[in-house]
């Protein structure tokens, strides 16, 4: 109980999948953890076979962490999604087992925005067709409908972190910016909020989608939405594959109503690099297709590795849940000259009282206590003086509705 560390860090196994950036490996190694890396994704069977002794799991978008896999995770404390989305993780199952999940909601924002700006320029200049013609040995220098972005109107659907930064860069390029979001968002620069999606679509030369993956956004853009867009405008989806009805997009491109489109995300995506990619619009000359690389720059991946790696280390070492997605977020002060009790429980009446009864009955001197709850779980951190009865730990573990209990010192 009075050792330098709660548990030897070199015995805590960290498994990082899918070519997570070396910055994460360096962070864990520097902190003293045992790190193993896997270049690609693991399917459910392979993950079930390897997860049993893992304390920290890192993955990206291709590995699916299911309830079945989590059931095999005997020692798993935390999971890091080294990306923005967490749809590949069963968050409820993880929470029910007291496993914290962290992601990187902001680290690749700039990379996504730069790709969007590049694609807007390419599409308005009509470059997809020109590039294909050059590949086929056809020289066509005609201007056609090539346009500058300066003075054009960009509509941003989803004015979150990516939408806001896109707004700033688009204005720097001389564009007028309109946006639509279900939540109240403070406009940056001279961007203007539109009262509805269709009102926005009718005003724009380019529309870029940056919404989340919630089920209600499925087929957010269908035939009616494309019809509402200005004739000759262009469309971008760098958000989620399922937000676009591909048949409706094809019809809008084939009819010439849309000048062009760019897609970086798809309803079904290959699992590994080099796998075959099938898509109904793959041969369309007005379409730019990229393999889900909006956030895939060296700078973004390094930032993600550092950010998520540090959040995981902070959680293991201090109990901090800052940046967590499935537990109550709690930023904690440094742990000094104390043992820290980390208690995660189902949010039921009386749990905190039972914990404090146990502390009192065993004569523990409380130096600090912190509580955060949500609708499902409660998170209690208690810093206590080092002199207490070892039987106190068993008493707290026995508190009803306990999901996970750890001692840090």
PLY file of the C-alpha trace (Angstrom):
ply
format ascii 1.0
element vertex 409
property float x
property float y
property float z
element edge 408
property int vertex1
property int vertex2
end_header
0.00 0.00 0.00
2.94 2.39 0.49
4.83 1.62 -2.69
5.85 4.19 -5.28
3.10 3.15 -7.70
-0.31 1.56 -7.45
0.75 -1.17 -9.88
3.97 -1.74 -11.84
3.39 0.13 -15.08
5.50 -2.25 -17.12
2.94 -4.93 -16.30
0.10 -2.85 -17.74
-0.27 -3.95 -21.36
-1.15 -1.33 -23.97
-2.34 -2.66 -27.36
-2.40 -0.12 -30.20
-4.03 -1.12 -33.50
-4.30 0.34 -37.00
-0.97 2.14 -37.33
-1.61 4.61 -34.53
1.02 7.33 -34.72
4.38 6.83 -33.04
3.69 9.83 -30.78
1.25 7.65 -28.81
3.75 4.79 -28.60
6.39 7.23 -27.35
4.03 8.68 -24.72
3.15 5.26 -23.27
6.73 4.01 -23.42
8.00 7.16 -21.72
5.41 6.68 -18.98
6.67 3.13 -18.39
3.90 1.04 -19.94
4.39 -2.15 -21.96
3.31 -1.34 -25.51
2.41 -3.67 -28.38
1.42 -2.39 -31.84
-0.51 -3.99 -34.69
-0.34 -2.48 -38.17
-3.93 -3.20 -39.24
-7.41 -3.63 -37.83
-8.56 -6.76 -36.00
-11.86 -8.50 -36.64
-14.05 -9.53 -33.73
-12.61 -13.03 -33.38
-9.01 -11.81 -33.45
-9.78 -9.04 -30.98
-11.50 -11.47 -28.60
-8.39 -13.66 -28.69
-6.00 -10.80 -27.86
-7.89 -8.49 -25.54
-7.94 -10.63 -22.40
-4.83 -9.24 -20.67
-4.91 -5.76 -22.22
-5.27 -2.81 -19.83
-5.42 -0.05 -22.46
-6.67 -0.52 -26.03
-6.09 1.97 -28.82
-7.89 1.74 -32.17
-9.06 3.86 -35.07
-12.15 3.56 -37.25
-11.81 0.04 -38.71
-11.69 -2.12 -35.59
-15.11 -2.71 -34.05
-15.09 -3.06 -30.27
-18.27 -5.03 -29.63
-19.97 -6.18 -26.44
-18.72 -9.68 -27.23
-15.11 -8.50 -27.40
-15.50 -6.42 -24.24
-16.76 -9.51 -22.42
-13.33 -11.08 -22.99
-11.48 -8.03 -21.62
-10.65 -9.14 -18.10
-8.27 -6.27 -17.32
-9.34 -3.51 -19.69
-9.52 -0.13 -17.95
-9.64 2.35 -20.84
-10.03 2.57 -24.62
-8.67 5.27 -26.89
-10.33 6.02 -30.24
-7.48 7.72 -32.10
-9.95 9.51 -34.38
-13.05 11.67 -34.08
-15.86 9.10 -34.24
-16.71 6.43 -31.68
-19.41 4.58 -33.65
-17.09 1.57 -33.86
-17.20 1.13 -30.06
-20.11 -0.21 -28.02
-20.07 2.69 -25.56
-22.91 1.35 -23.42
-21.23 -2.03 -22.97
-17.95 -0.31 -22.08
-19.65 1.93 -19.54
-21.45 -1.04 -17.99
-18.05 -2.63 -17.37
-16.54 0.55 -15.98
-14.29 1.06 -19.02
-13.57 4.67 -19.99
-13.48 5.64 -23.69
-11.60 8.68 -25.01
-11.40 10.17 -28.51
-9.85 13.12 -30.35
-12.70 15.42 -31.38
-10.54 18.39 -32.41
-7.05 17.21 -33.34
-7.65 16.70 -37.06
-10.03 19.61 -37.59
-7.57 21.67 -39.60
-6.75 18.75 -41.90
-10.42 18.16 -42.75
-10.98 21.85 -43.39
-7.99 22.14 -45.72
-9.25 19.21 -47.78
-12.70 20.81 -48.00
-11.21 24.11 -49.22
-9.10 22.27 -51.79
-12.10 20.32 -53.09
-14.30 23.41 -53.30
-11.66 25.06 -55.49
-11.24 21.93 -57.63
-14.98 21.50 -58.14
-15.75 25.13 -58.95
-12.91 25.14 -61.48
-14.27 21.95 -63.05
-10.97 20.15 -62.56
-12.32 16.59 -62.08
-13.30 16.52 -65.77
-10.05 18.19 -66.89
-7.90 15.73 -64.94
-9.72 12.74 -66.44
-9.33 14.18 -69.93
-5.60 14.62 -69.45
-5.31 11.02 -68.19
-6.98 9.96 -71.44
-4.64 12.07 -73.57
-7.26 14.73 -74.40
-6.15 18.39 -74.43
-9.12 20.67 -73.67
-8.20 24.21 -72.66
-11.73 25.59 -72.92
-12.86 27.63 -69.93
-16.30 26.05 -69.75
-17.96 27.01 -66.49
-14.73 27.35 -64.46
-15.20 29.79 -61.60
-13.17 31.38 -58.83
-14.22 30.85 -55.22
-13.89 34.56 -54.46
-17.32 36.13 -54.21
-19.14 32.79 -54.16
-21.40 31.60 -51.34
-20.55 28.58 -49.22
-23.22 26.80 -47.20
-22.01 24.83 -44.19
-24.38 22.19 -42.83
-23.26 21.46 -39.26
-21.50 24.41 -37.61
-19.40 22.56 -35.06
-15.62 22.63 -34.70
-14.94 21.70 -38.33
-17.74 23.86 -39.71
-16.55 26.89 -37.75
-12.94 26.60 -38.90
-14.07 26.02 -42.49
-16.10 29.20 -42.15
-12.99 31.20 -41.22
-10.83 29.81 -44.02
-13.59 30.21 -46.61
-13.99 33.88 -45.69
-10.22 34.29 -46.00
-10.62 33.04 -49.58
-13.22 35.74 -50.21
-16.34 33.59 -49.87
-19.61 34.57 -48.27
-20.57 31.97 -45.64
-24.02 30.76 -44.58
-24.57 27.97 -42.08
-27.31 25.74 -40.69
-27.15 23.90 -37.36
-29.81 22.50 -35.06
-28.01 23.94 -32.03
-27.44 27.61 -31.32
-23.92 28.45 -32.49
-22.07 31.73 -32.30
-21.20 32.84 -35.82
-17.54 33.51 -36.56
-16.50 36.38 -38.81
-19.40 37.50 -40.98
-21.04 34.07 -41.32
-24.82 34.12 -41.22
-27.15 31.56 -39.69
-29.97 30.34 -41.93
-33.40 29.43 -40.54
-33.57 26.06 -42.28
-31.65 23.65 -44.46
-33.59 24.29 -47.67
-33.30 28.05 -47.21
-29.53 27.65 -47.08
-29.34 25.33 -50.09
-31.11 27.78 -52.38
-28.50 30.48 -51.71
-25.23 28.59 -52.15
-22.69 27.90 -54.87
-21.08 25.19 -52.72
-22.49 23.14 -49.85
-20.26 21.25 -47.40
-21.67 18.78 -44.85
-20.12 18.42 -41.38
-22.74 16.72 -39.22
-22.29 13.88 -36.74
-23.24 10.24 -37.21
-26.52 10.14 -35.27
-29.24 7.99 -36.79
-31.47 10.99 -37.53
-28.87 12.25 -40.02
-29.25 9.19 -42.25
-30.14 10.33 -45.78
-30.10 13.94 -44.63
-29.41 14.75 -48.27
-31.84 13.12 -50.68
-33.65 14.05 -53.88
-35.53 16.96 -52.29
-32.35 18.50 -50.86
-30.39 18.22 -54.11
-33.33 19.70 -56.00
-33.33 22.62 -53.56
-29.68 23.40 -54.32
-28.84 26.13 -56.82
-28.36 24.84 -60.38
-24.66 24.45 -61.16
-23.61 24.31 -57.51
-21.26 21.74 -55.97
-21.66 19.41 -52.99
-19.16 17.97 -50.46
-19.57 15.28 -47.82
-16.62 14.83 -45.47
-18.82 13.85 -42.51
-20.48 10.41 -42.52
-21.24 8.11 -45.43
-24.85 7.48 -44.50
-25.95 11.12 -44.60
-26.24 11.07 -48.42
-28.67 9.13 -50.61
-26.24 8.05 -53.33
-28.97 7.35 -55.90
-30.27 10.88 -55.44
-26.75 12.30 -55.76
-26.17 10.32 -58.96
-29.39 11.65 -60.44
-28.46 15.23 -59.58
-25.02 14.82 -61.19
-26.28 12.97 -64.29
-28.94 15.60 -64.95
-26.37 18.39 -64.71
-28.24 20.09 -61.88
-25.10 19.72 -59.76
-21.84 20.87 -61.31
-19.84 18.38 -59.23
-19.46 16.64 -55.89
-16.76 15.32 -53.57
-17.10 12.38 -51.17
-14.54 11.35 -48.56
-16.83 9.00 -46.60
-19.03 6.09 -47.67
-21.78 3.88 -46.20
-19.51 0.84 -46.61
-15.74 1.19 -46.58
-12.94 -1.37 -47.09
-11.30 -2.55 -43.89
-7.67 -2.52 -45.04
-5.50 -0.54 -47.42
-5.36 -2.29 -50.77
-8.81 -3.85 -50.47
-11.11 -3.46 -53.46
-13.39 -0.41 -53.43
-16.76 -0.64 -55.11
-18.99 2.41 -55.45
-21.92 3.16 -57.76
-20.51 6.60 -58.64
-16.88 5.63 -59.04
-16.75 6.34 -62.78
-18.69 9.62 -62.67
-16.51 12.31 -64.30
-17.93 15.06 -62.08
-17.13 13.34 -58.81
-14.06 13.52 -56.58
-13.64 10.39 -54.44
-11.08 10.18 -51.64
-10.56 7.19 -49.30
-11.65 8.72 -45.96
-8.49 10.79 -45.64
-9.97 14.09 -44.46
-8.11 13.88 -41.17
-5.19 11.85 -42.44
-2.21 14.17 -42.42
1.07 13.64 -40.60
0.34 16.66 -38.42
-3.15 15.49 -37.47
-2.10 11.93 -36.70
0.76 13.14 -34.51
-1.59 15.48 -32.64
-4.16 12.71 -32.19
-1.51 10.32 -30.91
-0.31 12.83 -28.34
-3.78 13.98 -27.28
-5.50 10.61 -26.86
-2.37 9.00 -25.44
-2.12 11.67 -22.74
-5.84 11.41 -21.88
-5.43 7.65 -21.36
-2.29 8.09 -19.26
-4.00 10.76 -17.14
-6.94 8.45 -16.54
-4.81 5.48 -15.54
-2.43 7.52 -13.39
-4.77 10.04 -11.76
-8.38 9.06 -12.50
-9.01 12.20 -14.60
-11.84 11.72 -17.10
-11.30 14.97 -18.98
-12.15 14.22 -22.62
-14.10 11.01 -21.88
-17.13 10.16 -24.04
-19.01 7.54 -22.02
-18.48 8.53 -18.38
-18.96 11.73 -16.37
-16.08 14.13 -17.16
-14.06 15.12 -14.11
-10.86 17.16 -14.08
-8.90 16.45 -10.95
-6.23 18.33 -8.99
-2.83 16.68 -8.42
-2.76 13.79 -5.99
-0.32 14.76 -3.24
0.63 12.73 -0.18
-2.57 10.72 -0.44
-4.12 7.54 -1.73
-6.80 8.16 -4.33
-9.89 5.96 -4.39
-11.50 5.88 -7.85
-15.06 4.54 -7.68
-17.37 4.16 -10.66
-20.93 3.03 -9.99
-24.41 2.86 -11.42
-26.22 6.12 -10.66
-28.47 4.90 -7.85
-29.51 6.75 -4.68
-27.35 6.21 -1.60
-24.09 5.04 -3.19
-22.07 8.06 -2.07
-23.52 7.74 1.41
-22.46 4.07 1.57
-18.94 4.97 0.45
-18.66 7.65 3.11
-20.06 5.31 5.76
-17.31 2.84 4.93
-14.67 5.56 5.10
-15.96 6.71 8.47
-16.28 3.21 9.91
-12.64 2.47 9.05
-11.32 5.75 10.36
-10.11 7.10 7.03
-9.20 10.78 6.97
-10.65 12.37 3.80
-8.35 14.97 2.21
-10.58 15.70 -0.77
-13.65 14.29 -2.51
-15.05 14.90 -5.99
-18.29 13.65 -7.54
-19.72 13.80 -11.06
-22.79 11.95 -12.31
-24.81 11.55 -15.47
-28.06 9.72 -16.09
-26.38 6.30 -16.02
-23.30 6.34 -13.80
-21.65 8.20 -10.95
-17.94 8.85 -10.55
-16.52 9.47 -7.07
-12.90 10.37 -6.37
-11.78 10.35 -2.74
-8.28 11.31 -1.61
-7.53 9.87 1.83
-4.64 9.96 4.27
-2.34 6.98 3.80
-3.08 5.54 7.24
-6.21 3.41 6.98
-7.22 -0.18 7.51
-6.70 -2.46 4.46
-10.18 -3.85 5.14
-11.56 -0.49 3.97
-10.84 -1.47 0.36
-12.99 -4.59 0.63
-15.77 -2.53 2.21
-15.84 -0.06 -0.66
-15.69 -2.83 -3.28
-18.74 -4.35 -1.59
-20.84 -1.17 -1.95
-23.92 -2.05 -4.05
-23.92 -0.90 -7.71
-20.11 -0.70 -7.90
-18.86 -1.03 -11.49
-15.14 -0.51 -10.92
-12.95 0.46 -7.99
-9.27 1.39 -8.22
-6.72 2.65 -5.73
-4.02 5.06 -6.90
-0.96 5.96 -4.84
0 1
1 2
2 3
3 4
4 5
5 6
6 7
7 8
8 9
9 10
10 11
11 12
12 13
13 14
14 15
15 16
16 17
17 18
18 19
19 20
20 21
21 22
22 23
23 24
24 25
25 26
26 27
27 28
28 29
29 30
30 31
31 32
32 33
33 34
34 35
35 36
36 37
37 38
38 39
39 40
40 41
41 42
42 43
43 44
44 45
45 46
46 47
47 48
48 49
49 50
50 51
51 52
52 53
53 54
54 55
55 56
56 57
57 58
58 59
59 60
60 61
61 62
62 63
63 64
64 65
65 66
66 67
67 68
68 69
69 70
70 71
71 72
72 73
73 74
74 75
75 76
76 77
77 78
78 79
79 80
80 81
81 82
82 83
83 84
84 85
85 86
86 87
87 88
88 89
89 90
90 91
91 92
92 93
93 94
94 95
95 96
96 97
97 98
98 99
99 100
100 101
101 102
102 103
103 104
104 105
105 106
106 107
107 108
108 109
109 110
110 111
111 112
112 113
113 114
114 115
115 116
116 117
117 118
118 119
119 120
120 121
121 122
122 123
123 124
124 125
125 126
126 127
127 128
128 129
129 130
130 131
131 132
132 133
133 134
134 135
135 136
136 137
137 138
138 139
139 140
140 141
141 142
142 143
143 144
144 145
145 146
146 147
147 148
148 149
149 150
150 151
151 152
152 153
153 154
154 155
155 156
156 157
157 158
158 159
159 160
160 161
161 162
162 163
163 164
164 165
165 166
166 167
167 168
168 169
169 170
170 171
171 172
172 173
173 174
174 175
175 176
176 177
177 178
178 179
179 180
180 181
181 182
182 183
183 184
184 185
185 186
186 187
187 188
188 189
189 190
190 191
191 192
192 193
193 194
194 195
195 196
196 197
197 198
198 199
199 200
200 201
201 202
202 203
203 204
204 205
205 206
206 207
207 208
208 209
209 210
210 211
211 212
212 213
213 214
214 215
215 216
216 217
217 218
218 219
219 220
220 221
221 222
222 223
223 224
224 225
225 226
226 227
227 228
228 229
229 230
230 231
231 232
232 233
233 234
234 235
235 236
236 237
237 238
238 239
239 240
240 241
241 242
242 243
243 244
244 245
245 246
246 247
247 248
248 249
249 250
250 251
251 252
252 253
253 254
254 255
255 256
256 257
257 258
258 259
259 260
260 261
261 262
262 263
263 264
264 265
265 266
266 267
267 268
268 269
269 270
270 271
271 272
272 273
273 274
274 275
275 276
276 277
277 278
278 279
279 280
280 281
281 282
282 283
283 284
284 285
285 286
286 287
287 288
288 289
289 290
290 291
291 292
292 293
293 294
294 295
295 296
296 297
297 298
298 299
299 300
300 301
301 302
302 303
303 304
304 305
305 306
306 307
307 308
308 309
309 310
310 311
311 312
312 313
313 314
314 315
315 316
316 317
317 318
318 319
319 320
320 321
321 322
322 323
323 324
324 325
325 326
326 327
327 328
328 329
329 330
330 331
331 332
332 333
333 334
334 335
335 336
336 337
337 338
338 339
339 340
340 341
341 342
342 343
343 344
344 345
345 346
346 347
347 348
348 349
349 350
350 351
351 352
352 353
353 354
354 355
355 356
356 357
357 358
358 359
359 360
360 361
361 362
362 363
363 364
364 365
365 366
366 367
367 368
368 369
369 370
370 371
371 372
372 373
373 374
374 375
375 376
376 377
377 378
378 379
379 380
380 381
381 382
382 383
383 384
384 385
385 386
386 387
387 388
388 389
389 390
390 391
391 392
392 393
393 394
394 395
395 396
396 397
397 398
398 399
399 400
400 401
401 402
402 403
403 404
404 405
405 406
406 407
407 408
